Amino acid sequence: MPKYEKITSAAMLEVDGLAKRLGAFSISGVSFTVDEGEYFVLLGASGTGKTVLLETLTGVIRSDSGRVILAGRDITRERMQRRRLGMVFQDQALFPHMSVRRNIAYGPASSGMKHSDIEKLVELLASETGIGHLLDRSPATLSGGEAQRAALARALAAGPECLLLDEPLSSLDSGARVEIRTLLKKLNRGGMTMLHITHDYEEAAALATKIGIMENGTVVQVDTPQRILTHPGSEFIARFVGIRNVYRGWLRRESDGTTVFESDAEAPFRLEALCEAGEGEATAVVRSEAVTLSAYRPDTSARNLFEGTVSEIVPARRGVEVTVDAGAAIVAIVTERSVESLGLERGSRVFASIKASAVKIIEG
């Protein structure tokens, strides 16, 4: 029996200036490229147009302008059935009156594939997605994770060149999310081009080779997960990907060439930064992992040192989140062992240090 990657062909997906108006809402100027075999995650808040974009790509909604190109072929005006795009919905959308087997076989049967070939394909995809024991079950008897596996198998059975995923993990429990995430990565490693939309940055970072950030109906930044986290293109993006230390203010240069950011908060707050940005309004961004806490004034080369009071200590996925009131709130991520060794509790006096190189400046 052939390997999974032999029964499908991945392709590059190019979206160029796509636009669609639906009443008062619109997407406009949407452009990005999903390279062949890439896992591209489109990340945005609810209501920003992610699902409208997917429906426009698949042909459920016809675009007003722009182009969709798959494997070098302009499919902007193609019928849905000819686009070679597979779609997996948040709620799976399995046919309730059909068994899992018949759900998977539906696309190949509609295209006229021989019955014997359909049977082989269904068995292969069921094995690949881990549902071989569920083929004769009704969708109503499946768990959320099992139903999502069946939906993936059904989408793959049509032989798509790119797989589109609309919030595929959001309705699943934590255990099922981990299982489906592992399966999606396996399919991508097999060569499948993936376009996945979500509002969850951690989900995006765990899966994506590249992330596109969507805001107000358009794509505003495309980069690797790490680059977006370390070099967000706007205050909105910084906050959306979970960066807690985001400050509005002004940038100026001192006579010795030092770049200084001053917060516009009521209490004075000053940060030295290493950057080439010009003077004027700006946003300063500091990742929580770049903040070091000390119980005593440290002997450090860090140019930014603040004394403050611990106002919050909250468990976080990557450790413990400690908020220090130092005129402005400074949030640090530390280990549980650090909390114990520093004797941190609400009201503790601590020093927070930040290297100038860790201060990222967004102009404007």
Steps between C-alpha positions, in 0.01 A plus 500: 500500500646842410619743762276797587717753320463304178123546477495878526696787349584814694520835323575867558199721579525870409243758614538834325300807598184307587200715598136437588233728647208350692276783618694715747780242528779441252834337443733694274848486355564154644830370364722215617668186365490150644801317362475139388504272804479793743284519812362856488283621788281806460458653844240760593232599747139392455321712242811606311406308184690172520204273419376735226846476346495118505152492346621737230799275429279193467241677283213489750515880473607669177764771540448854375862533387841339534630159398543152648772294334563133580798319346533784249136469391259790549199349681332828597192430288515120499207296633550369854531140383791584267715701742691208657468660844397281794298658782470389863249692710499578872186288551621220265178520286490123445193364322292370794311239296818335371749275677858619542595272209242659270595849611861439395395333175258779402747720308673222303164339419364833371800533271441158347785305658474121474342329801804280564731805497267687735513212747881502497510877538256499792699229680826687442367835625329335797835346594684830454251688720461225761131420445516157340289359784230767452413457133159345558398740775250784468639856543256550790688236703845659460687714748617846388850376426375195310263715293783740413717208386214380280457850358871515417484161327197611298675821389816310402303242302424761235873535430542871583816689413451719807307428819302784661421471872243728666569510878538117502602475867276757668209268582717215634603419857867536592584132444337490157669829404842348564412188296364694202791745510738204480304357206504834316876525537535143373292580190708811436825305532357264238505794257152651532471878464290633790315828560361504853308784664476561874481774764745319731867603470631201697316267262644688204855493640479125568404419141610770259810535289363846419230721655288773345335750735158624389355829628190685380454286192855498368832324565736740681809285569637169369804339660623200697347448846826600670544818295143612568554447871834685506422765236124572500407754236251698708366551851194294402715205390716517813195485726327237287788253519501533878783744571414661834753783515373747240543872569394809302718811508772694321846421370786748516878501468724643766818696424717193556301308236299290747148416381248558777132407511278687746156365584198728491365337819433726799803369687834565324635191324818498293664227293827502309485315170733392221331600176525716190150648529457875474363727769124531553202298617576134551409177675754311709462122526679268743438126520435371851781244459747791458428643847732383780389528864732531800435529872797740537643768273691292243845561358385497139590646162130543419432869432145489634464433873182562698411455865138413567242298687354164396129553434402163345636146483310275258579148367566503125563231238868585476561556873371762741392848393612769747375859466714772653366850563794731420309807389378297207413131520790272402411134443765229531485125438705303752521140619324370810845442651583869446181604678605288798868600504418872471227471763252669267152582622260788456656811653861378463756766399698384196730630228407445134774530238462517123782512245481781245519238223178342632301822450333493158376831360202533266490845339183706476 
